[in-house]
């Protein structure tokens, strides 16, 4: 089926239904498709946390996942 046919079928199906639950679910799916276009606004605390994390990475203050798991395992054994 071509894109235009799919669009037409969807529009027809939406126009024919009176089911509010179905319409809400369709709306959610459409919102997911456009999620990348939404701007997320961070509060001051979130910005500070991100800046702190970036500084830590730049200063080499991080662990790779395997090293973190190893340290965690060692802590549990103590």
Phi, psi and omega in degrees: 000137179281160182304316181297323178294319178298314179301314181298315179297319178296314180299317179297316181295319179295317180295332183273344183266147172241014182278107184295329179292315178299315180297321178295319179295318177299317179300318178298317179298319179294320178298323178298320181297328182260010184300326181293340182273351181279143177265128178262124180263126179263146175275174186299319180297318180296320179297316179298317179299318179293317179297321178297315180297318179297316179298319178298317179297315180297331179269005179076017182268070180206165176235146170284158186305315182297320179293320178296318178298319180297314178297318180298318179298317178297320179296322180292331180283339180287000000 
